[in-house]
Structures are given as C-alpha cells and as structure tokens.
Amino acid sequence: MPGSDPDIPTIRFGERRLANGLRVIVAPDRLAPVVAINLWYDVGSKHERPGKTGFAHLFEHFMFQGSGHVAKTEHMAIIQGSGGVCNATTYFDRTNYFETLPSNQLEVGLWLEADRMATLLDALSQENLDNQREVVKNEKRQSYDNRPYGSFYERLMAAVFPPEHPYQHTPIGSMADLDAASPEDVRQFFRDWYAPNNCVVSIVGDVDEEETFGAAERWFGPIPANPAIAPFAAPSLPARIGREVRETVPDAVPLVRIHFGFRTPPFGAAAFDALEVAAQILAGGKGSRLHRTLVRERRIAQDVALFTLPLVSGGSICAGWATARPEADPAEVEAGFLAELDRVAAEPVSDDELARARALIEAGELAGLGRVEEVADRLSQYATLFDRPELINEQLPRYLAVDAEAIRAVAADVFRPDNRAVITFVPQAAGTGAAA
C-alpha cells in the first residue's frame, strides 16, 4: 500500500480541472522558498503525420521565440531575471516545458506559460521558422550525425518498431520534412495540439494550494479549449519483433561498439517494472553482472550499458551496448553480453543481487522525490500518460515488490533471438559497408 512504509515519502497534492479542460495539480512543499511549474502537453513525435516529422521538437524551440506579449527570447530572460531557471524537452509521447522560481515569482511563471499557450502564433513568422529550423538541423548534426555512434538511437528505434508504428522515428525528425515545412504547416500543428484541454500543469513548492488554483484560473482560464482533439490511438504492435535484425555500420568511431535493442511491454505494465529491476542487476554500476564479467574479469569490454525507455503506446524498448576493447574479438564481446541476458532468463537472480538493485532504485527514486522540479515532472507525467497522478506514490512500492521470478519471466520473454536488434559500429577502415 502506498505510504505504508514510513521510509517512503507520500506526496500530497490536490487537483482541479478548469472549465477549458486544463488539468491543474498543486503540491505544497514548504521546505524551501521555491516553486516548480511543469507543463506536459499531450503531443510528441508519435502524434506527427508522415511527411511532417520533427514538428513536436521544432515547437519546443518555437515556444521560446516570443508570443503575443513577450518578445523573442524574452521568456527565458524574464525567468532568469526573476532568479529562476527554465527549459523544455521533447519525447515520443509528450512535450514538456518547465521552470523553477523563487516562490514569490509564481505568477510570473504562470503568466509566461499562459501567454505562449494562448498567443504563440502572434509571434510566428517565416524568419522565426527559418531560424529555428536551422537550430534544429544543427542540433541533429551535433547530437546524431557528427557524434561517434550518434546514429544508434535512430537505427535501434527503426529496427525494433515497424514502419507503420510512430515510435519508428525519433523526436529529432526528418530534416527533409523540416525543410519542406511552411509557416501554415507549423501554425496548424500548434492549433491541433497546443490547447488547455491537452495539457497538465503541475505546481510544486512553497505555495498555498487554494491561492495557486486561483492564480492558475486567472491566467489560463480565459484560454479557449480545442474540442477537436481526438485521443491518440496507436496501431497494434506484436509483443516481439519476430526475427533478429542485424546491421553493421562503418563509421568514424575509435572502437567497435555493439548496440542491442529489444521490444518490451509498455511503461506502466508490471513486466516493465520487472525489466527495470533486471537492467539494474545487469548493468547498474560497477557491481552489475555485465560490468563485472565483461569489463573487470574478462577485460574484453571497455564499457557496458542496459536501460529501458518509458514508452506507453503498445510497447517500449530495452537497449544497451558493449564497447569492445582494442585487442578484443567483437564476436566474443557480443556473445558474452548475450550470455548474461540468457542467464537472467534461465535462472533466478540471487537475493543479494535483488537487494542491491532495489537499493539502487530506491536511492534514485527518493532523490527524485526530494526535488520539487522532479515531483512536478512526475505528477504531470502520470496524469498525462495514465490519468493517475497518484502513481507518484505507488511507483517505488511497485519496484520494491518485484521478485526474482518476475525478473526471470520478463527476461525470458524479452531477451529472445526473435526479438533482438544488433547494430554493430566498426571503425571506418575495418568495414566494407553497412549491412541490414
């Protein structure tokens, strides 16, 4: 039961839905004189249409380019001048805007967010579109195209999800699609998705609950809803890829790195919780199985990783890699990595391993729940994805309830040859061309 363990904090919050559909969540926390404001819009790269990819991410940039009453780049300047910080992120399932401010500046933050929700299109111009399109293209060059191993993310998503599924393309989008975008395309995307009834606002910190609901009503209440927003329906997705997918990528990389991807149950499923605990046992720090076996004992890998992505539309992905040491045989590194996954699927993990994984997860969760900005983000996340912000008090007990059999079962279901993508990056001179 949430809250039954005295060592696990309970986040207390209230929520209301305004007449225009905006969901407002307020969680007072008087520990420090700060307040976090966190908006989740229920629009991400999965909502994009073919030929119009990258728009959700583009809007993350546009939202800082001015609105009806705020000049270009002034949003960030006002937040910083008020003693706060702000940023935004784009993901497959959502776009997120957030700021942390001194608590006496709460209404400044709410006004800024409401103004761009209501009047962003007043500032949209061809010049702004051209400018931000180039910013996004440069971001892709820096983070994907010109970074060693940088294309692994796009390649793994394309291998694990079929072409008809919206997770097949990453939020960075297609540069050709962005080049073809017109101001009217961009305006329509905003009209389709940026509305109060498609948004959750979470406010956490040194605030009075009733006063904060009143402030949210003042600033956001007059913004009209968009009655045309339809619930997102993802295409059906088989539980497994159905085959092994392999690709070799000659690239400007210093060492061979083997990337792995597996299709998994979606975030929110009990099996996903068990897989996250399994990932801690396999690759959570220097005491994990993969690091101990491949890096410390056999000394054939430079580094290892294994992690899950919290995706909700039909399935998700577990991904990882092993970087081969210069003198090692990459085939031996791959075999050693997969052997550890097979071992988790074949036999229960030890009590000591399970206790260590639980401790690592608990430490991370408690650290997050101790920060107002993280609490605000999680309340928005659980409300947007599951319509249940109270999951903030249930997720850690769920992790701690995962047992050895649940880990073995999910590993056996996920870490299968017919559910595996293997993308091997090799130094340019060692390769003869990419192979699917």
Residue pairs with C-beta under 8 A, 6 or more apart in sequence:
1 397
2 8
2 10
2 390
2 393
2 394
2 397
3 10
3 393
4 397
5 397
8 366
8 396
8 397
9 366
9 369
9 370
10 393
11 27
11 369
11 375
11 379
11 392
11 393
12 27
12 28
13 25
13 26
13 27
13 204
13 379
13 389
14 25
14 26
14 27
14 209
14 213
15 23
15 24
15 25
15 26
15 383
15 389
16 23
16 24
16 213
17 23
17 24
18 24
18 196
18 216
18 217
18 220
18 221
19 221
20 196
20 197
20 220
20 221
20 223
20 224
20 225
21 195
21 196
21 197
21 198
21 225
22 196
22 197
22 199
22 200
22 201
22 216
22 220
22 221
22 223
23 199
23 200
23 201
23 383
24 200
24 201
24 203
24 213
24 216
24 220
25 200
25 201
25 202
25 203
25 379
25 380
25 383
25 389
26 202
26 203
26 204
26 207
26 209
26 212
26 213
26 216
27 202
27 203
27 204
27 375
27 376
27 379
28 204
28 205
28 206
28 207
28 208
28 209
29 204
29 205
29 206
29 372
29 375
30 206
31 206
32 205
32 206
32 372
33 102
33 103
33 104
33 206
34 100
34 101
34 102
34 103
34 205
34 206
34 372
35 100
35 101
35 102
35 103
35 105
35 106
35 109
35 203
35 204
35 205
35 206
35 207
35 372
36 98
36 99
36 100
36 202
36 203
36 204
36 205
36 372
36 373
36 375
36 376
36 377
37 98
37 99
37 100
37 101
37 106
37 109
37 110
37 113
37 201
37 202
37 203
37 376
38 96
38 97
38 98
38 201
38 202
38 203
38 204
38 373
38 376
38 377
38 379
38 380
39 96
39 97
39 98
39 113
39 199
39 200
39 201
39 202
39 380
40 94
40 95
40 96
40 199
40 200
40 202
40 380
40 381
40 383
40 384
41 94
41 95
41 96
41 97
41 193
41 194
41 198
41 199
42 93
42 94
42 193
42 198
42 199
42 200
42 232
42 384
43 56
43 94
43 95
43 192
43 193
43 194
43 198
44 56
44 90
44 91
44 92
44 93
44 94
44 95
44 171
45 53
45 54
45 56
45 57
45 90
45 91
45 92
45 166
45 169
45 170
45 171
45 173
46 92
46 93
46 166
46 167
46 232
46 234
46 313
47 56
47 166
47 193
47 232
48 54
48 55
48 56
48 166
48 169
48 173
51 177
51 180
52 177
52 181
52 185
52 189
53 169
53 173
53 174
53 177
54 136
54 171
54 172
54 173
54 174
54 175
54 177
54 178
54 181
55 173
55 177
55 181
55 185
55 186
55 189
56 90
56 95
56 171
56 173
56 189
57 90
57 136
57 171
57 172
57 173
58 132
58 133
58 136
58 173
58 178
58 181
58 186
59 90
59 95
59 186
59 189
59 190
59 194
60 88
60 89
60 90
60 95
60 97
61 132
61 135
61 136
62 120
62 124
62 128
62 132
62 186
62 190
63 75
63 88
63 97
63 116
63 120
64 73
64 75
64 76
64 88
65 72
65 73
65 123
65 124
65 128
65 131
65 132
66 72
66 73
66 74
66 75
66 123
66 128
67 75
67 115
67 116
67 118
67 119
67 120
67 122
67 123
68 115
68 118
68 119
68 120
68 122
68 123
69 115
69 119
70 78
70 112
70 115
70 116
70 123
72 123
72 128
75 86
75 112
75 116
76 86
78 108
78 112
79 85
79 86
79 99
79 101
79 108
79 109
79 112
80 86
82 101
82 102
82 105
82 108
82 109
83 101
83 102
83 105
84 99
84 100
84 101
84 102
84 105
84 109
85 99
85 100
86 97
86 98
86 99
86 100
87 98
87 99
88 95
88 96
88 97
88 98
89 95
89 96
90 96
90 171
91 171
92 166
92 167
92 170
92 171
92 309
92 311
92 313
93 311
93 312
93 313
93 384
93 385
94 381
94 384
94 385
96 377
96 380
97 113
98 373
98 376
98 377
99 109
99 112
99 113
100 205
100 372
100 373
101 108
101 109
103 205
103 206
103 207
106 203
106 207
106 212
106 215
107 215
107 219
110 203
110 215
110 216
110 219
110 220
111 219
113 201
113 219
113 220
114 219
114 220
114 223
117 194
117 195
117 196
117 199
117 220
117 223
118 222
118 223
120 190
120 194
121 187
121 190
121 191
124 183
124 186
124 187
124 190
125 183
126 183
129 181
129 183
129 186
133 178
133 179
133 181
136 172
136 173
136 178
137 175
137 178
139 172
140 172
140 175
143 150
143 172
144 150
144 151
144 153
144 154
144 172
145 151
148 251
148 252
148 253
148 254
148 425
149 251
149 253
149 257
149 259
149 321
149 425
151 249
151 251
152 257
152 259
152 321
152 423
152 425
153 170
154 169
154 170
154 172
155 247
155 249
155 259
155 423
156 259
156 261
156 317
156 319
156 421
156 423
157 167
157 168
157 169
157 170
157 261
157 317
158 168
158 169
159 241
159 245
159 247
159 261
159 421
159 423
160 167
160 241
160 245
160 261
160 262
160 263
160 317
160 421
161 167
161 168
161 237
161 263
161 315
161 317
162 168
162 237
164 235
165 234
165 235
165 237
165 314
166 234
166 235
166 313
167 311
167 313
167 315
167 317
191 226
192 226
192 228
192 229
193 229
195 223
195 224
195 225
195 226
195 229
196 220
196 223
196 224
196 225
197 225
197 226
197 227
197 229
198 226
198 229
200 379
200 380
200 383
200 384
201 216
201 220
201 380
202 375
202 376
202 377
202 379
202 380
202 383
202 389
203 212
203 216
203 376
204 372
204 373
204 375
204 376
204 379
205 372
232 313
234 313
234 314
235 314
236 314
237 263
237 313
237 314
237 315
238 263
239 263
239 265
239 315
239 413
240 263
240 416
240 418
240 419
241 262
241 263
241 418
241 419
241 420
241 421
242 418
242 419
243 418
244 417
244 418
244 420
244 421
244 422
245 420
245 421
245 422
245 436
246 421
246 422
246 423
246 424
246 435
246 436
247 421
247 422
247 423
247 424
247 434
247 435
247 436
248 424
248 426
248 431
248 433
248 434
248 435
249 423
249 424
249 425
249 426
249 431
249 434
250 426
250 427
250 428
250 430
250 431
250 432
250 433
250 434
251 425
251 426
251 427
251 428
251 431
252 427
252 428
253 425
253 426
253 427
253 428
254 427
255 302
255 323
255 324
255 325
255 326
255 427
256 323
256 324
256 330
256 333
256 424
256 425
256 426
256 427
256 430
257 321
257 322
257 323
257 324
257 424
257 425
258 321
258 322
258 324
258 330
258 333
258 334
258 337
258 422
258 423
258 424
258 425
259 319
259 320
259 321
259 421
259 422
259 423
259 424
259 425
260 306
260 319
260 320
260 321
260 337
260 338
260 420
260 421
260 422
260 423
261 317
261 318
261 319
261 420
261 421
261 423
262 317
262 318
262 319
262 414
262 415
262 416
262 419
262 420
262 421
263 315
263 316
263 317
263 414
263 419
264 271
264 272
264 275
264 308
264 315
264 316
264 317
264 318
264 410
264 414
265 271
265 272
265 275
265 315
265 316
265 410
266 272
266 311
266 312
266 313
266 314
266 315
266 316
267 308
267 309
267 310
267 311
267 312
267 316
267 385
268 312
268 385
268 386
270 398
270 406
271 406
271 409
271 410
271 413
272 308
272 310
272 316
273 398
273 399
273 402
274 402
274 406
274 407
274 409
274 410
275 308
275 318
275 410
275 411
275 414
276 308
276 361
276 399
277 354
277 357
277 358
277 361
277 399
277 402
277 406
277 407
278 344
278 349
278 407
278 410
278 411
279 306
279 307
279 308
279 318
279 320
280 288
280 356
280 357
280 360
280 361
281 288
281 289
281 344
281 349
281 353
281 354
281 356
281 357
281 407
282 288
282 289
282 290
282 306
282 320
282 340
282 341
282 344
283 289
283 290
283 291
283 304
283 305
283 306
283 307
283 320
284 356
284 357
284 360
285 291
285 360
286 292
286 295
286 296
287 356
288 304
289 340
289 343
289 344
289 353
290 301
290 304
290 306
290 320
290 322
290 337
290 340
291 304
293 336
293 340
294 300
294 301
294 304
294 322
294 333
294 336
294 337
294 340
295 301
295 302
295 303
295 304
298 336
299 325
299 328
300 324
300 325
300 328
300 329
300 332
300 333
300 336
301 322
301 323
301 324
301 325
301 328
301 333
301 336
301 337
302 323
302 324
302 325
303 322
303 323
304 320
304 321
304 322
304 323
304 337
305 320
305 321
306 318
306 319
306 320
307 318
307 319
307 320
308 316
308 317
308 318
308 319
309 316
309 317
309 319
310 316
311 317
312 385
312 386
318 414
320 337
322 333
322 334
322 336
322 337
324 330
324 333
330 424
330 426
334 422
334 424
338 415
341 411
341 415
342 415
344 407
344 408
344 411
344 415
345 408
345 411
345 412
345 415
346 408
346 412
347 408
348 404
348 405
348 407
348 408
349 357
349 404
349 407
349 408
350 404
351 404
354 402
354 403
354 404
354 407
358 399
358 400
358 402
361 396
361 399
361 400
362 396
362 399
362 400
365 395
365 396
365 399
366 396
368 374
368 375
368 378
369 375
369 378
369 392
369 396
375 392
378 392
379 389
379 392
380 389
382 388
382 389
382 390
382 391
382 392
383 389
